[in-house]
């Protein structure tokens, strides 16, 4: 087996892991998960403004 033959499965494994991570990120809703835990978060809205989101559903424009 050559060095190149040995790295090909590793590259395939890395590609599969990368694809799985990308898929998980697309499906993740960190804001909702954190809200359920009672955590206040901040996000940038469509207008580029910083907005605070509290677990009770209220928001405050920060900038």
Secondary structure, 3 states (H helix, E strand, C coil): CCHHHHHHHHHHHHHHHHHHHHHHHHHCCHHHHHHHCCCCEEEECCCCCEEEECCCCCEEECC
